[in-house]
Amino acid sequence: MRERTLYLYLFCLLFMFVSCNTNNTRKRHLTERLFLERSRITVTHPGDRPGGQSNGSAMVLNEQVNYTHQPQSTNIEDNNPDEARLDTNKVYTLSQVTVTSRARFAPVREGQVNIDFIVHVPEAYLSDDFQVTLTPELIHDSVVKLEDVVLRGKNFIELQKQDYERYQNYLGGIIDPSAYDSAFVDHRGVNRELGRRRKTNLDQYYNKWVLMQEYRDWRNTEQAKYDAYNIKHGEELRQKLIAHDIKYRHALKRQLAMRSDTSKLSSKYRADRKKLIESSPVKRQITLDAVPAQYREFYIKGIGPEDLQPLLPRDRDSIALAHEHLLHEKIAANEAKGSRQQEVFKYMVPAPYRPDAHYSATIIPGKTYSYRYTRTYPVTAGLKNLKLTIGGNITATDRSYYKIQGVDTLSYVISSMDELADGSLLGNPKFTADQRTEYMHALKLLRNREYQRALNVLSDYNDYNTAVALTCLGYDGRAYNMLATLPQTANTHYLAAILCSRLKEMQAAVDHLMEACRLDPGKINRAQRDPEISKMIRDYKLQEHLDALL
């Protein structure tokens, strides 16, 4: 019994040793740890904190795109200020993006709302060997992808440089047609170039050659089956047509002998012949759906064995150059190489630079980053809210790829300035019946965001709602001047606070806001959800003073 236990123990040790050695031979992807990462990336509205807690050690990349607010300062150290700027044309593809923030009001200004959010990226997702890409997506009646953002590690940047250098070397081997007269007269130079090209493409050539032979064998076998099927049914159709022709000729002879009209017989003959042809089975042929996945590239691109030969020359020269065989091959090979530039670029540079984006500063491992993303978005009729989600990927220097899906959403409630309109003014006792009907129509136009038409009516009244219409159209100075002539209420002070903020009269904006909230404490709740006012509350630390009014 003890011997059996000892043998079992030794067997288990041997199995564990073999298993460990087997697992150690597998090269692990640099992105593998991301599948097991428990920390989460968060997306918040500006002013909200990820997870409800502050993160004083975070390094912040701030960017304001197509918006008038000034971007906040950045702690990124980089000698190139353009590189330090965050561009929303780049993609940050991050794993497990979680939205922890509440919905935020997005006020309409000149037909657009401001989409403003911050992505907080834990250090676990940042590495010298990573390119992190984030794609924000807006969701309403459809999904609208916003401009991408890209953040690169220093090793990844170096890999991209090497990829481009390799591709530039490839392009350097393509000779311009204007230089053919000199480049291809030198036979020794031609031979060196052919050798260089063969060496460059030899590895690719051998890798695909075996697969190409398998594809050809498979296609030959399948085509033989189809040919047998088509021949069989083609012969059946031929026999039917022969029998049909014989029958027709006999009938035709009888009618001719009887001197009858043969037009109907001919029409019936053609109709019956057409039915016979149409009823015959369709010829079978190889289609994309029938091709196994590993061979589809050969089928779709029409690649044959001759395409796999390194720099195999093609006869594309004129007849006048046909006798210069070596020159003919060289020119054909050169043109073939030039025609493959896009294909080769995708192969040699799998992670190209983004010409439509600024790249951020080099990732500093061990640091947590926060990215502020702001842009405007047009508001269409009926649009009440927007939702934002995040998707993207992480690419590593070992070419491994980690794709993530959008998780959760941020919400933006579309808030128009027309919501500040005061319907109680409709009860003005001085109004005639016609004026009251006209005024009611103007308020309806405001609700429908037909601001200019509303102003055309309200301009005759010069009251608070007239100032609201002017504000909706962006006539901030005129609106503020009109408010100064009206009785000072909570509504007028609140609207004045917004206008002063837009006009950069911040102290006056603060004074108006405090007075509005003093007169109507209900305005405090509105102010905390209104981005134009809530930012001012944070910047001037007004929350404590507002709480004292409750």
C-alpha positions in Angstrom: 0.0 0.0 0.0 2.8 2.4 0.9 4.6 1.5 -2.4 1.4 2.3 -4.3 1.1 5.7 -2.5 4.7 6.5 -3.2 4.3 5.7 -6.9 1.2 7.8 -7.1 3.1 10.7 -5.4 6.0 10.4 -7.9 3.6 10.3 -10.8 1.9 13.5 -9.7 5.2 15.3 -9.3 6.3 14.2 -12.8 2.9 15.3 -14.3 3.2 18.8 -12.6 6.8 19.1 -13.9 5.8 18.3 -17.4 2.7 20.6 -17.3 4.8 23.5 -16.0 7.3 23.0 -18.7 4.6 22.9 -21.3 3.0 26.1 -20.1 6.3 27.9 -19.9 6.9 27.3 -23.6 3.9 29.4 -24.5 4.7 33.0 -25.2 2.2 35.1 -23.3 0.7 38.3 -24.8 1.5 41.6 -23.2 -2.2 42.3 -23.0 -3.0 39.1 -21.2 -3.0 40.7 -17.8 -5.8 43.1 -18.9 -8.2 40.2 -19.0 -7.7 39.6 -15.3 -7.5 43.3 -14.3 -9.9 44.2 -11.5 -9.4 48.0 -11.5 -11.9 49.9 -13.6 -11.8 52.9 -15.9 -14.4 55.5 -15.1 -16.1 58.2 -17.0 -17.6 61.2 -15.2 -19.0 64.6 -15.9 -16.6 67.4 -15.1 -16.8 68.2 -11.4 -17.7 64.6 -10.4 -15.1 62.4 -8.9 -14.5 58.8 -10.1 -16.1 56.4 -7.6 -17.2 59.4 -5.5 -13.7 59.9 -4.2 -10.9 62.3 -5.1 -7.7 61.2 -6.7 -5.1 63.7 -6.0 -2.3 61.8 -7.6 -3.9 61.7 -11.1 -2.2 63.4 -13.9 -4.6 65.3 -16.1 -4.6 65.8 -19.9 -7.2 68.4 -20.6 -8.6 69.4 -24.0 -11.3 71.7 -25.1 -12.4 71.1 -28.7 -14.6 73.4 -30.7 -15.7 75.2 -27.5 -15.1 78.5 -25.9 -14.0 77.5 -22.5 -10.3 77.6 -21.8 -8.6 74.2 -21.3 -7.4 73.4 -17.8 -3.7 73.1 -17.1 -1.8 69.8 -17.7 0.8 68.1 -15.6 2.2 66.2 -18.5 5.9 66.9 -19.1 6.7 67.1 -22.7 8.9 69.3 -24.8 6.3 69.4 -27.6 3.2 71.3 -26.6 1.2 69.9 -29.6 2.0 66.4 -28.4 0.8 67.2 -25.0 -2.6 68.3 -26.2 -5.4 65.7 -26.2 -7.1 65.4 -29.5 -10.6 64.0 -29.8 -9.8 62.6 -33.2 -7.9 59.8 -31.4 -9.1 56.7 -29.9 -8.5 55.4 -26.3 -9.6 51.8 -26.3 -9.9 50.9 -22.7 -11.1 47.7 -21.0 -14.1 47.8 -18.7 -15.2 51.4 -18.9 -17.6 52.2 -16.1 -19.8 55.3 -15.8 -20.3 56.4 -12.2 -21.7 59.9 -12.8 -25.3 61.1 -12.7 -27.1 62.7 -15.6 -26.1 66.2 -16.5 -28.1 69.0 -18.1 -26.7 70.1 -21.5 -28.0 73.6 -22.4 -28.7 74.4 -26.0 -26.6 77.3 -27.3 -27.0 78.4 -30.9 -28.5 75.1 -31.9 -25.8 72.9 -30.2 -25.1 71.3 -26.8 -21.7 70.9 -25.2 -20.7 67.2 -24.6 -18.2 67.4 -21.8 -16.8 64.4 -19.8 -13.7 63.1 -18.2 -12.2 59.6 -18.6 -10.1 58.4 -15.7 -7.6 55.7 -16.6 -6.0 53.6 -13.8 -2.3 52.9 -14.1 -2.9 49.2 -14.8 -4.0 50.1 -18.3 -1.0 52.2 -19.1 2.3 50.8 -20.2 5.4 51.7 -22.2 4.4 48.9 -24.6 0.7 50.0 -25.1 -1.2 52.2 -27.4 -4.5 53.0 -25.6 -7.4 54.0 -27.7 -10.8 55.4 -26.7 -13.8 55.9 -28.9 -16.7 57.9 -27.4 -20.1 57.0 -28.9 -23.2 59.2 -28.6 -26.5 57.3 -28.5 -29.9 58.7 -29.3 -31.9 57.4 -32.3 -28.6 56.1 -33.7 -25.0 55.6 -32.6 -22.7 58.4 -33.5 -19.0 57.9 -33.1 -17.1 60.9 -31.9 -13.6 61.8 -32.7 -11.0 59.3 -31.4 -8.2 59.8 -28.9 -4.9 57.9 -28.8 -2.3 57.6 -26.0 1.0 55.8 -26.7 3.8 54.3 -24.6 7.4 55.1 -25.5 8.2 51.6 -26.6 5.1 51.6 -28.8 6.2 54.9 -30.4 9.6 53.4 -31.2 7.9 50.3 -32.8 5.8 52.6 -34.9 8.9 54.4 -36.1 10.5 51.1 -37.0 7.4 50.1 -38.9 7.5 53.3 -40.9 11.2 53.0 -41.5 10.6 49.5 -42.9 7.9 50.7 -45.1 10.0 53.7 -46.3 12.7 51.2 -47.2 10.1 49.3 -49.2 9.1 52.5 -51.0 12.7 53.3 -51.6 12.9 50.3 -53.8 10.2 51.5 -56.2 11.8 53.3 -59.1 9.9 56.2 -60.7 9.1 55.6 -64.4 11.0 58.8 -65.3 14.2 57.0 -64.2 13.6 53.8 -66.2 16.1 54.8 -69.0 18.9 55.0 -66.6 18.0 52.5 -63.9 17.3 49.5 -66.0 20.1 49.8 -68.5 22.5 48.6 -65.9 22.1 44.9 -65.9 24.3 44.4 -62.8 22.1 46.9 -60.9 19.0 45.1 -62.1 20.3 41.8 -60.8 21.1 43.3 -57.4 17.6 44.8 -57.1 15.9 41.5 -58.1 18.0 39.8 -55.4 17.1 42.3 -52.8 13.4 42.0 -53.5 13.5 38.2 -53.5 15.2 38.3 -50.1 12.7 40.8 -48.8 9.7 38.8 -49.9 11.1 35.2 -49.6 9.6 34.6 -46.1 6.1 35.7 -47.2 6.4 33.7 -50.3 7.2 30.4 -48.5 4.6 31.0 -45.8 1.8 31.2 -48.4 3.1 28.7 -50.9 2.0 25.6 -49.0 -1.4 27.1 -48.3 -1.8 28.1 -52.0 -1.1 24.5 -53.0 -3.8 23.2 -50.6 -6.2 25.8 -52.0 -5.5 24.7 -55.6 -6.0 21.0 -54.7 -9.3 21.8 -52.9 -10.5 24.0 -55.8 -9.5 21.4 -58.4 -11.5 18.7 -56.5 -14.5 20.8 -56.0 -14.5 22.1 -59.6 -14.4 18.5 -60.9 -17.5 17.7 -58.9 -19.2 20.8 -60.3 -18.1 20.0 -63.9 -19.5 16.5 -63.6 -22.8 17.9 -62.4 -22.9 20.6 -65.0 -22.0 18.1 -67.9 -24.7 15.7 -66.8 -27.5 18.3 -66.7 -26.2 20.0 -69.8 -26.5 16.8 -71.7 -30.0 16.2 -70.4 -31.0 19.6 -71.6 -29.3 19.1 -74.9 -31.3 15.8 -75.4 -34.5 17.5 -74.4 -33.9 20.4 -76.9 -33.1 17.9 -79.7 -36.3 16.0 -79.0 -38.2 19.3 -78.9 -36.6 20.4 -82.2 -37.6 17.1 -83.9 -41.1 17.4 -82.7 -41.3 20.9 -83.9 -39.9 20.1 -87.4 -42.5 17.3 -87.8 -45.3 19.6 -86.8 -43.9 22.3 -89.1 -43.8 19.9 -92.1 -47.4 18.9 -91.5 -48.6 22.5 -91.4 -46.6 23.5 -94.4 -48.0 20.5 -96.3 -51.5 21.7 -95.3 -50.5 25.3 -96.1 -51.5 26.4 -92.6 -50.3 29.4 -90.7 -47.2 28.4 -88.8 -46.8 31.6 -86.7 -48.6 30.2 -83.7 -46.6 27.0 -83.9 -43.3 29.0 -84.0 -44.4 31.1 -81.0 -45.2 27.9 -79.1 -41.9 26.4 -80.1 -39.9 29.3 -78.8 -41.9 29.5 -75.6 -41.6 25.8 -74.9 -37.9 25.9 -75.7 -37.4 28.8 -73.3 -39.3 26.9 -70.6 -37.0 23.9 -71.1 -33.9 26.0 -70.8 -35.2 27.8 -67.7 -36.3 24.6 -66.0 -32.8 23.1 -66.4 -30.7 23.2 -63.2 -28.4 26.2 -62.9 -24.8 25.5 -63.5 -22.8 25.1 -60.3 -19.7 27.0 -59.7 -17.4 27.8 -56.7 -18.7 30.8 -54.7 -17.3 32.7 -51.7 -19.6 30.9 -49.3 -18.3 27.5 -50.4 -14.6 28.5 -49.9 -13.1 27.5 -46.5 -12.1 30.5 -44.4 -8.3 29.8 -44.7 -8.5 30.1 -48.5 -10.9 33.1 -48.9 -8.1 35.6 -49.3 -6.8 33.7 -52.4 -10.4 33.5 -53.8 -11.4 37.1 -53.1 -8.2 38.7 -54.3 -7.8 36.2 -57.2 -4.3 35.3 -56.0 -2.6 32.6 -58.1 0.8 30.9 -57.7 2.3 33.5 -60.0 1.4 36.2 -57.6 3.4 34.5 -54.9 6.6 34.4 -56.8 8.9 37.1 -55.4 9.0 39.9 -57.9 7.9 37.7 -60.8 8.0 40.0 -63.8 5.0 40.7 -65.9 4.7 41.5 -69.5 3.5 45.1 -69.4 5.9 46.8 -71.7 5.3 47.7 -75.3 6.2 45.5 -78.2 9.2 47.7 -79.0 10.8 46.6 -75.7 9.9 42.9 -76.0 13.4 41.9 -77.2 15.0 43.5 -74.1 13.8 40.6 -71.9 15.7 41.6 -68.7 14.5 45.2 -68.9 11.0 44.0 -69.5 10.9 41.9 -66.3 12.4 44.6 -64.2 9.9 47.2 -65.2 7.0 44.9 -64.7 8.3 43.9 -61.2 8.8 47.6 -60.3 5.2 48.5 -61.3 3.8 45.5 -59.5 5.5 46.6 -56.3 4.2 50.1 -56.7 0.6 48.8 -57.2 0.9 47.0 -53.9 1.8 50.0 -51.7 -1.5 50.1 -49.9 -1.5 46.4 -49.2 2.1 46.4 -48.0 1.6 49.5 -45.8 -1.2 47.7 -44.0 1.1 44.7 -43.5 4.2 46.6 -42.4 2.4 49.3 -40.4 -0.5 47.6 -38.6 -0.7 50.6 -36.2 -0.3 53.7 -38.4 0.0 57.3 -37.2 -3.3 59.2 -37.1 -2.9 62.3 -39.4 -6.3 63.6 -38.1 -5.2 63.6 -34.5 -2.7 65.0 -32.0 -0.9 62.3 -30.0 -0.6 62.8 -26.2 2.6 62.9 -24.3 4.4 59.6 -23.7 2.7 57.4 -21.1 4.4 57.5 -17.7 3.9 54.1 -16.2 2.8 54.1 -12.6 0.6 57.2 -13.0 -3.1 57.5 -13.3 -4.4 59.7 -16.1 -7.6 61.7 -16.6 -8.6 63.0 -19.9 -11.2 65.8 -20.4 -13.1 65.6 -23.6 -15.3 68.4 -24.8 -17.1 69.1 -28.1 -20.3 70.5 -29.3 -23.1 68.4 -30.9 -26.0 69.8 -33.0 -29.5 69.5 -31.5 -32.3 68.3 -33.8 -36.0 68.7 -33.3 -37.3 66.3 -30.7 -33.9 65.4 -29.2 -34.5 65.3 -25.4 -31.4 63.5 -24.1 -28.2 61.9 -25.2 -26.2 59.0 -23.8 -22.5 58.5 -24.1 -20.6 55.2 -23.9 -17.0 54.3 -24.5 -15.4 51.6 -26.7 -12.0 51.0 -28.1 -8.9 48.8 -27.8 -5.4 48.4 -26.4 -2.6 47.4 -28.8 0.7 46.2 -27.5 4.2 46.1 -29.0 4.0 42.3 -29.4 1.0 42.9 -31.8 -1.4 41.5 -29.3 -4.8 43.3 -29.3 -7.4 43.7 -26.6 -10.8 45.0 -27.7 -13.3 46.4 -25.3 -16.9 47.2 -25.6 -18.8 50.3 -24.3 -19.9 49.8 -20.8 -22.7 51.9 -19.1 -23.5 55.4 -20.1 -23.3 59.0 -19.2 -26.6 60.9 -19.7 -27.0 64.4 -21.0 -30.5 65.9 -20.6 -31.0 68.5 -23.3 -31.9 71.7 -21.5 -32.9 74.7 -23.6 -32.9 78.3 -22.3 -36.6 78.4 -23.3 -37.2 76.3 -20.1 -36.6 79.6 -18.2 -39.6 81.2 -19.9 -42.2 82.5 -17.4 -45.7 81.3 -18.5 -47.3 83.4 -15.7 -46.8 86.5 -17.8 -49.6 85.3 -20.0 -52.0 86.4 -17.3 -51.1 90.1 -17.7 -54.4 91.9 -17.0 -53.5 94.5 -19.6 -53.6 92.0 -22.4 -56.4 92.0 -24.9 -57.8 88.7 -26.1 -55.8 89.0 -29.3 -52.6 89.9 -27.4 -53.1 86.9 -25.1 -53.6 84.6 -28.1 -50.5 86.1 -29.8 -48.4 85.8 -26.6 -49.5 82.2 -26.1 -48.4 81.4 -29.6 -45.0 83.0 -28.9 -44.5 80.8 -25.9 -45.3 77.8 -28.0 -42.7 78.9 -30.6 -40.1 79.1 -27.7 -40.9 75.6 -26.6 -40.4 74.4 -30.2 -37.1 76.2 -30.3 -38.2 78.5 -33.1 -36.5 81.4 -31.3 -36.4 83.9 -34.1 -40.1 83.6 -34.8 -40.8 83.8 -31.1 -38.7 87.0 -30.8 -40.6 88.5 -33.8 -43.7 88.4 -31.6 -42.2 89.1 -28.1 -40.2 92.1 -29.3 -43.4 94.1 -29.1 -43.7 93.3 -25.3 -40.2 94.0 -24.0 -40.7 91.8 -21.0 -38.8 88.9 -19.3 -39.8 86.4 -22.0 -38.4 88.7 -24.6 -35.1 88.6 -22.8 -35.3 84.8 -22.8 -35.8 84.7 -26.6 -32.8 87.1 -27.0 -30.7 84.8 -24.8 -31.7 81.7 -26.8 -30.5 83.5 -30.0 -27.2 84.5 -28.4 -28.0 88.2 -28.2 -26.5 88.2 -24.6 -25.8 91.9 -24.4 -29.2 93.0 -25.5 -30.9 90.5 -23.2 -28.9 91.7 -20.2 -29.7 95.4 -20.9 -33.4 94.5 -21.2 -33.3 92.6 -17.8 -32.0 95.8 -16.2 -35.2 97.6 -17.1 -37.5 94.9 -15.6 -38.6 94.3 -12.0 -35.9 92.3 -10.3 -37.2 88.8 -9.5 -35.6 85.4 -8.9 -36.1 84.7 -12.6 -34.5 87.9 -13.9 -31.5 87.5 -11.5 -31.0 83.9 -12.5 -31.1 84.7 -16.2 -28.8 87.7 -15.6 -26.3 85.3 -13.9 -26.2 83.2 -17.0 -25.7 86.2 -19.3 -23.0 87.7 -17.1 -21.2 84.4 -17.1 -21.3 84.4 -20.9 -20.1 88.0 -21.0 -17.2 87.2 -18.7 -18.6 89.5 -16.0 -18.0 86.9 -13.3 -18.5 88.9 -10.2 -21.8 90.3 -11.5 -22.8 86.7 -12.4 -22.0 85.6 -8.8 -24.0 88.5 -7.3 -27.0 87.8 -9.5 -26.9 84.1 -8.8 -26.8 84.6 -5.0 -29.7 87.1 -5.2 -31.8 84.7 -7.4 -31.3 81.8 -4.9 -32.0 84.1 -1.9 -35.3 85.1 -3.5 -36.1 81.6 -4.6 -34.1 78.8 -2.9 -35.6 76.4 -5.5 -33.1 77.9 -7.9 -30.3 76.2 -6.0 -31.3 72.8 -7.2 -31.5 74.1 -10.8 -28.1 75.8 -10.5 -26.4 72.6 -9.4 -27.5 70.8 -12.5 -26.9 73.7 -15.0 -23.4 73.4 -16.4 -23.1 77.2 -17.1 -23.9 77.9 -13.4 -22.5 74.8 -11.7 -19.0 75.5 -13.0 -19.2 79.0 -11.6 -20.3 77.5 -8.2 -17.2 75.3 -8.2 -14.8 78.0 -9.4 -16.0 80.5 -6.8 -16.7 78.0 -4.0 -20.3 79.1 -3.7 -21.8 75.9 -2.5 -21.4 76.6 1.2 -23.0 80.0 0.8 -25.9 78.5 -1.2 -26.5 75.8 1.4 -26.8 78.5 4.0 -29.8 79.9 2.1 -31.8 76.6 2.4 
